């Protein structure tokens, strides 16, 4: 990933937050001249790996062996940036549009885990976290489904670990602009309904 020095994200907490808040990863594998991309939510685990699950019928499980190299790409919020938001535009009009965004690339390998314990574990963790986040104590529980039905659904999936070897992250948030342009774009993010980007920009400024 092309990332000029001013846009490289080095804050481990910010990287974890990006993945935590936008966990749907684009997982890309390469084999025999062909790329295969899947969109899979991944959750961080205490051992430093990320966990997910896919359908057993997915070619990712059918064609790729354990240890296959892969990249997991996480995209945070993003926005078009207009030169009209730069107060300095009036000085010489030498500005052009751009795009602000945050992304994380995890480089690693995939290891499949097909035991019932692994499958129940990854579905249970995903369910517990996001049901609680969206519905609190009233969230759906795996025990709400009939046992036979749940077992049938679990039989159709396979769990996997994404073992991370390298992390690259980028926060392109107008750091290359003068302060008054940076502040103006931050306020613009608030006005157009991009609070995630506005918060990220304020984090950078307050470092």
TIDO-340721 format. One record per atom (N, C-alpha, C, O): x, y, z; residue in three letters. Coordinates in steps of 0.2 Angstrom, whole numbers, plus 2048, in hexadecimal, padded with zeros to 3 digits. Last residue first. Example, Ala and Ser with C-alpha at 12.3 -4.5 7.8 and 13.67 -1.06 7.14 Angstrom:
// TIDO-340721
8407F5823SER 8447FB824SER 840800827SER 843806828SER 8427E4827ALA 83E7EA827ALA 8427F0827ALA 8477EF82AALA 
END
This chain:
// TIDO-340721
7F384C861UNK 7F9848863UNK 7FF84C866UNK 804849868UNK 7E985385CUNK 7EA854863UNK 7F084F866UNK 7F184F86CUNK 7E885084FUNK 7EA857850UNK 7EC857858UNK 7F185B85AUNK 7E484384FUNK 7EB84584CUNK 7ED84B84FUNK 7F384C850UNK 7D7845855UNK 7DC840858UNK 7E3842856UNK 7E884385AUNK 7D184C84BUNK 7D284F851UNK 7D784B855UNK 7DB84E859UNK 7D0841841UNK 7D4847840UNK 7D684B846UNK 7DB84E847UNK 7C7839847UNK 7CE836846UNK 7D383C845UNK 7D983C847UNK 7BC841848UNK 7BF83E84EUNK 7C683C84DUNK 7CB83E851UNK 7B984283AUNK 7BB84883EUNK 7BE846845UNK 7C3849847UNK 7B7834837UNK 7BD838834UNK 7BE83E838UNK 7C483F839UNK 7AB83383EUNK 7B182E840UNK 7B783183DUNK 7BC831840UNK 7A283C83AUNK 7A583D840UNK 7AB838842UNK 7AF83A845UNK 79C84182DUNK 7A283D82DUNK 7A583D834UNK 7AB83F834UNK 79284B829UNK 79084482CUNK 79683F82CUNK 79483982BUNK 796857825UNK 793852820UNK 79284B823UNK 79084681FUNK 79B85D830UNK 79586082DUNK 79285B828UNK 78B85B827UNK 7A6856834UNK 7A0856838UNK 79A858835UNK 795855836UNK 7AE859829UNK 7AC85282AUNK 7A685282FUNK 7A284D82EUNK 7B086782AUNK 7AC864825UNK 7A985D826UNK 7A485B824UNK 7B9867835UNK 7B2869836UNK 7AD867830UNK 7A7865832UNK 7C486282EUNK 7C185E834UNK 7BA860835UNK 7B585C836UNK 7C686C824UNK 7C4865822UNK 7C1861828UNK 7BC85D827UNK 7CA87682DUNK 7C4877829UNK 7C1870827UNK 7BB86F827UNK 7D6870832UNK 7D0872837UNK 7CA872833UNK 7C5870835UNK 7DE870826UNK 7DC86A82AUNK 7D686B82FUNK 7D286782FUNK 7DE87E823UNK 7DB87981FUNK 7D9873822UNK 7D3870821UNK 7E688282EUNK 7DF88582DUNK 7DB880828UNK 7D5880829UNK 7F287B82DUNK 7ED87A833UNK 7E687C831UNK 7E1879833UNK 7F587481DUNK 7F6878822UNK 7F1878827UNK 7EB875826UNK 7F5862819UNK 7F3868818UNK 7F586D81EUNK 7F686B823UNK 7F985581BUNK 7FD859817UNK 7FB860816UNK 7FE864812UNK 7EF84F822UNK 7F5851826UNK 7F9855822UNK 7FE859825UNK 7E384A81DUNK 7E585181CUNK 7EB853820UNK 7EB859822UNK 7E383C820UNK 7DE841824UNK 7E0848823UNK 7E084C828UNK 7E682D81FUNK 7E783281AUNK 7E183781CUNK 7DC83781AUNK 7ED821826UNK 7E8826828UNK 7E982C824UNK 7EE830826UNK 7F1810825UNK 7F2817822UNK 7EC81B824UNK 7E6819824UNK 7FB802829UNK 7F5806829UNK 7F780D827UNK 7FC810827UNK 8017F1829UNK 8027F8826UNK 7FB7FC827UNK 7F67F9825UNK 8087E4832UNK 8027E8831UNK 8047EF82EUNK 80A7F2830UNK 80C7D2830UNK 80E7D982FUNK 8077DE82FUNK 8027DB82CUNK 8067C6834UNK 80E7C7834UNK 8107CE833UNK 8157D0835UNK 7F97BF83CUNK 7FC7C583AUNK 8037C583AUNK 8067C383FUNK 7EE7B2838UNK 7F47B383CUNK 7F87B9839UNK 7FB7B9833UNK 7DE7B083AUNK 7E37B4835UNK 7E97B5839UNK 7E87BA83EUNK 7D67A083BUNK 7DA7A583EUNK 7DE7A9839UNK 7E07A6834UNK 7C579B838UNK 7CC79C836UNK 7CF7A183AUNK 7CC7A583DUNK 7B778F836UNK 7BB795839UNK 7C2795837UNK 7C5790834UNK 7AA78B82BUNK 7B178982EUNK 7B4790830UNK 7B479582EUNK 79978682AUNK 79E78B82AUNK 7A578882CUNK 7A578282FUNK 78F77D82BUNK 79077F824UNK 796785824UNK 79778881FUNK 78D779838UNK 790774834UNK 79277782DUNK 796774829UNK 78778483DUNK 78E78383EUNK 79177E83AUNK 79777F839UNK 77A781839UNK 77D787836UNK 784786837UNK 788788833UNK 777775840UNK 777775839UNK 77B77B836UNK 77F77A831UNK 77877B84DUNK 77D77684BUNK 77D775844UNK 782774841UNK 76C78384DUNK 77378684DUNK 77878184BUNK 77D783848UNK 76277984BUNK 76377E846UNK 76A781846UNK 76E782841UNK 763772858UNK 76476F851UNK 76677384BUNK 76A772847UNK 76077D861UNK 767779861UNK 76877685AUNK 76E777857UNK 75978C85CUNK 75878585DUNK 75F78185CUNK 762783858UNK 75F79B862UNK 75E79785DUNK 75D79085FUNK 76078E864UNK 7647A186EUNK 75D7A286CUNK 75B79E866UNK 75579D865UNK 77179E870UNK 76C799873UNK 76579B871UNK 761797873UNK 7777A986AUNK 7777A3866UNK 77279E869UNK 76F79A866UNK 76D7B786CUNK 7727B386FUNK 7717AC86BUNK 76C7AB868UNK 76A7C9869UNK 7697C2867UNK 76F7BD86AUNK 7747C086AUNK 7697D5876UNK 76B7D2870UNK 76A7CB86FUNK 7687C7874UNK 7657DC881UNK 7607D987DUNK 7627D6877UNK 75E7D4873UNK 7707E3886UNK 76E7DD88AUNK 7687D9886UNK 7677D3888UNK 7747EA877UNK 7757EA87EUNK 7737E3881UNK 7757DE87EUNK 7737EB869UNK 76D7EA86DUNK 76E7EA874UNK 7697E9878UNK 7807EE864UNK 77A7F1861UNK 7747F0865UNK 76F7F4864UNK 7897E886CUNK 78A7EF86AUNK 7847F2867UNK 7837F8868UNK 7847DB86EUNK 7847DF873UNK 7857E7871UNK 7827EB874UNK 7867D7861UNK 77F7D7863UNK 77F7DC869UNK 77A7E086AUNK 7937D7860UNK 78F7DC85CUNK 7887DC85EUNK 7857E185CUNK 7987CE869UNK 79B7D4869UNK 7967D9865UNK 7947DE868UNK 7917C2867UNK 7917C586EUNK 7937CC86DUNK 7907D1870UNK 7947BF85AUNK 78D7C085CUNK 78D7C4862UNK 78A7C9863UNK 7A27BC85AUNK 79F7C1856UNK 7987C4858UNK 7977CA858UNK 7A27B2864UNK 7A67B8865UNK 7A37BE861UNK 7A27C3863UNK 79B7A885DUNK 7997AA863UNK 79C7B1865UNK 7997B6868UNK 7A37A5852UNK 79C7A8851UNK 7997AB857UNK 7967B0857UNK 7AE7A1858UNK 7AF7A7854UNK 7A87AA853UNK 7A77B0853UNK 7A979585FUNK 7AD79B863UNK 7AD7A185EUNK 7AB7A7861UNK 7A478D856UNK 79F79085BUNK 7A379685EUNK 79F79B860UNK 7B078984FUNK 7AA78C84CUNK 7A5790851UNK 7A379584FUNK 7B878485AUNK 7BA78A856UNK 7B478D853UNK 7B4793853UNK 7B077985DUNK 7B277E862UNK 7B478485FUNK 7B278A861UNK 7B0771852UNK 7A9774854UNK 7AB77A859UNK 7A777F859UNK 7BE774847UNK 7BB77184DUNK 7B477584FUNK 7B377B84DUNK 7C577A83DUNK 7BE77783BUNK 7BB774841UNK 7B6770840UNK 7CE787839UNK 7CD78483FUNK 7C678183EUNK 7C178483FUNK 7DB78D82EUNK 7D478A82FUNK 7D4786835UNK 7D8783837UNK 7E579A82DUNK 7E579482FUNK 7DE792831UNK 7DB795835UNK 7ED7A6822UNK 7E77A3824UNK 7E879C827UNK 7EB798823UNK 7F97B3825UNK 7F77AD822UNK 7F17AA826UNK 7EF7AC82BUNK 7FC7C4821UNK 7FD7BE825UNK 7FB7B8821UNK 7FB7B881BUNK 7FA7D5823UNK 7FD7D081FUNK 7FE7CA823UNK 8017CB829UNK 7ED7E1824UNK 7F07DC828UNK 7F37D6823UNK 7EF7D481FUNK 7EB7F2821UNK 7EC7EB81EUNK 7F07E7823UNK 7F57E8826UNK 7DF7FE824UNK 7E47FA827UNK 7E57F4823UNK 7E07F1821UNK 7DB80F821UNK 7DB80881FUNK 7E0805823UNK 7E5808825UNK 7D281E81FUNK 7D681A823UNK 7D5813821UNK 7D0811820UNK 7D182E815UNK 7CF827817UNK 7D482481CUNK 7D982681DUNK 7CD83A809UNK 7CF838810UNK 7CD832812UNK 7C7830811UNK 7D18407FAUNK 7CD83B7FDUNK 7D083A804UNK 7D6838804UNK 7D08507F0UNK 7D48497F3UNK 7CF8457F6UNK 7C98477F6UNK 7D185D7E4UNK 7CE8597E9UNK 7D28537EBUNK 7D78517E8UNK 7DE86A7E5UNK 7DA8657E2UNK 7D78617E7UNK 7D98607EDUNK 7E587B7E4UNK 7E38757E8UNK 7DE8707E4UNK 7DB8737DFUNK 7E88897E2UNK 7EC8837E0UNK 7EB87D7E4UNK 7EF87B7E8UNK 7E28957E5UNK 7DE8907E1UNK 7E288A7DFUNK 7E08867DAUNK 7E889E7ECUNK 7EB89D7E6UNK 7E78987E2UNK 7E98977DCUNK 7E08A27F7UNK 7E68A67F6UNK 7E98A47EFUNK 7EC8A97ECUNK 7D489B7F9UNK 7D48A27F6UNK 7DA8A57F5UNK 7DA8AA7F1UNK 7D888F7FFUNK 7D788F7F8UNK 7D78967F5UNK 7D98977EFUNK 7DA89080CUNK 7DF892808UNK 7DE892801UNK 7E28957FDUNK 7CF889811UNK 7CF890811UNK 7D489380DUNK 7D489980BUNK 7C887B809UNK 7CE87E80BUNK 7CE88680BUNK 7CD889806UNK 7BC877804UNK 7BD87680CUNK 7C487980EUNK 7C587A814UNK 7BE8777F7UNK 7BA87C7FAUNK 7BA87C801UNK 7B8881804UNK 7C486B7F4UNK 7C88717F5UNK 7C48777F8UNK 7C787B7FBUNK 7BD85D7FCUNK 7BC8627F7UNK 7C18687F9UNK 7C286A7FFUNK 7BE84C7FEUNK 7C1853801UNK 7C18587FCUNK 7C58577F7UNK 7B583E802UNK 7B78427FDUNK 7B9849800UNK 7B584B804UNK 7B883280FUNK 7B583880CUNK 7B883B807UNK 7BE83C807UNK 7B682481AUNK 7BA828815UNK 7B582D812UNK 7AF82E813UNK 7B9819828UNK 7B581D824UNK 7B982181FUNK 7BF82181FUNK 7C380A824UNK 7C080E829UNK 7BB813825UNK 7BA81281FUNK 7C67FA81EUNK 7C580181CUNK 7C1805822UNK 7BB802823UNK 7D27ED81EUNK 7CD7F0822UNK 7CC7F8820UNK 7D17FB820UNK 7D77DF817UNK 7D77E6816UNK 7D17E981AUNK 7CB7E7818UNK 7E37D2818UNK 7DC7D481BUNK 7DC7DC81BUNK 7E07DF81EUNK 7EB7C780EUNK 7EB7CE810UNK 7E47CF812UNK 7DF7CE80EUNK 7F47B780FUNK 7EE7BB80EUNK 7EF7C3810UNK 7F47C4814UNK 7FA7A780CUNK 7FC7AE80DUNK 7F57B280BUNK 7F27B0806UNK 7F5798814UNK 7F579C80EUNK 7F67A3810UNK 7F37A6815UNK 7F479081FUNK 7FB79381EUNK 7FB798818UNK 80079B816UNK 7EB783817UNK 7ED78681DUNK 7F478A81CUNK 7F8787819UNK 7E7785806UNK 7E978180CUNK 7EA786812UNK 7EB78C811UNK 7D87897FCUNK 7DF78C7FFUNK 7E0788805UNK 7DC78780AUNK 7CC7837F7UNK 7D27847F3UNK 7D97867F6UNK 7DE7847F4UNK 7C2784801UNK 7C377E7FDUNK 7CA77E7F9UNK 7CD7787F8UNK 7C3790808UNK 7C478A80BUNK 7C6784807UNK 7CA780809UNK 7C17987FDUNK 7C679A801UNK 7C8794805UNK 7CE793807UNK 7B57947F7UNK 7BB7927F4UNK 7C17937F8UNK 7C67907F8UNK 7A878F803UNK 7AC795800UNK 7B37927FDUNK 7B678E801UNK 7A2786809UNK 7A2785802UNK 7A678B7FFUNK 7A778B7F8UNK 7A2789816UNK 7A7784814UNK 7A778380CUNK 7AC78180AUNK 7A379B819UNK 79F795817UNK 7A478F815UNK 7A9791811UNK 7AD7A1826UNK 7AB7A181FUNK 7A679B81EUNK 7A7796822UNK 7B37AB834UNK 7B17A5831UNK 7AE7A682AUNK 7AB7AC828UNK 7C17B183EUNK 7BB7B283AUNK 7B97AB838UNK 7BB7A683AUNK 7CD7BA847UNK 7C97B4846UNK 7C37B6842UNK 7C07BB843UNK 7DF7BE849UNK 7D87C0848UNK 7D47BA846UNK 7D67B6842UNK 7EB7BD856UNK 7E87BC850UNK 7E17BF84FUNK 7DF7C2854UNK 7EE7C0863UNK 7F17C485EUNK 7EF7C3857UNK 7F07C7852UNK 7E87B986DUNK 7EF7B686AUNK 7F27BA865UNK 7F77B9862UNK 7DC7BF86FUNK 7E17C1873UNK 7E87BE871UNK 7ED7C0873UNK 7D67C585FUNK 7D67C0864UNK 7DC7C1868UNK 7E17C4866UNK 7CB7CF855UNK 7D17CE858UNK 7D17C985EUNK 7CC7C9861UNK 7C17C9847UNK 7C17CB84EUNK 7C87CA851UNK 7CB7C5850UNK 7BA7CD837UNK 7BF7CA83BUNK 7BF7CD842UNK 7BF7D3843UNK 7AE7CA82BUNK 7B07CE831UNK 7B57CA835UNK 7B47C4836UNK 7B37CA81AUNK 7B27C6820UNK 7B37CA826UNK 7B87CD826UNK 7B27C7809UNK 7B17CD80EUNK 7AF7C9814UNK 7A97C6815UNK 7BF7C27FEUNK 7B97C1802UNK 7B97C6807UNK 7BD7C9809UNK 7C87BE7EFUNK 7C67C37F4UNK 7C07C17F8UNK 7BB7BF7F4UNK 7D57B77E7UNK 7CE7B67EAUNK 7CD7BA7EFUNK 7D17BB7F4UNK 7DF7B87D8UNK 7DD7BB7DFUNK 7D67B97E0UNK 7D27B87DCUNK 7EA7AD7D0UNK 7E37AF7D1UNK 7E27B27D8UNK 7E47AF7DDUNK 7F57A67CEUNK 7F47AB7C9UNK 7ED7AE7CAUNK 7EB7B27C6UNK 7F679C7D9UNK 7F679A7D2UNK 7F37A07CDUNK 7EF79E7C9UNK 7EF7A77E4UNK 7F17A17E3UNK 7F179F7DCUNK 7EB7A07D9UNK 7EB7B27F2UNK 7EE7B27EBUNK 7F17AB7EAUNK 7F57A87EEUNK 7DE7BB7FBUNK 7E37B67FAUNK 7E57B57F3UNK 7E27B77EEUNK 7D77C7805UNK 7DA7C57FEUNK 7DF7C07FEUNK 7E47C1802UNK 7CA7CD80DUNK 7CF7C880EUNK 7D17C6807UNK 7CD7C3803UNK 7C47DB813UNK 7C57D880DUNK 7CB7D480DUNK 7D07D680DUNK 7BB7DB823UNK 7C17DB81FUNK 7C07D8818UNK 7BC7D4817UNK 7B27E382EUNK 7B17DF828UNK 7B77E0823UNK 7B87E5820UNK 7B37EB839UNK 7B67E4839UNK 7B67E1832UNK 7B97DB832UNK 7B47F983EUNK 7B37F7837UNK 7B67F0836UNK 7BB7F0832UNK 7B87F984CUNK 7B27FD84AUNK 7B07FB843UNK 7AA7FC841UNK 7C47F284CUNK 7BF7F0850UNK 7B87F384EUNK 7B37F084FUNK 7CC7F8842UNK 7CA7F1841UNK 7C47EF846UNK 7BF7EC843UNK 7CE804849UNK 7CC804842UNK 7C97FD841UNK 7C37FC83EUNK 7D4800855UNK 7CD803855UNK 7CA80384EUNK 7C480284DUNK 7E07FC851UNK 7DB7F7854UNK 7D47FA854UNK 7D07F6853UNK 7E580884DUNK 7E5802848UNK 7E07FD84BUNK 7DC7FB847UNK 7E580F859UNK 7E1811853UNK 7E080C84EUNK 7DB80B84BUNK 7EF808860UNK 7E8808862UNK 7E380A85DUNK 7DE80885CUNK 7FB80A859UNK 7F8803859UNK 7F080385BUNK 7EC7FF859UNK 7FF81584EUNK 7FC815854UNK 7F880E855UNK 7F380D851UNK 803818841UNK 808814845UNK 80581384CUNK 80880F850UNK 7FF81A831UNK 7FC81A837UNK 80181583BUNK 80180F83AUNK 806826825UNK 80781F828UNK 80481F82FUNK 805824833UNK 806832820UNK 7FF82F820UNK 800828823UNK 7FB825824UNK 81283781FUNK 80E83B823UNK 807838824UNK 803839828UNK 81982E816UNK 81A82E81DUNK 815832821UNK 81382F827UNK 80D82780AUNK 81282C80CUNK 81382C814UNK 80E82B817UNK 80A818805UNK 80881C80BUNK 80E82080CUNK 81381E80FUNK 80380B7FBUNK 8078117FBUNK 805815801UNK 7FF817802UNK 8047FA800UNK 800800800UNK 804806800UNK 809807804UNK 
END
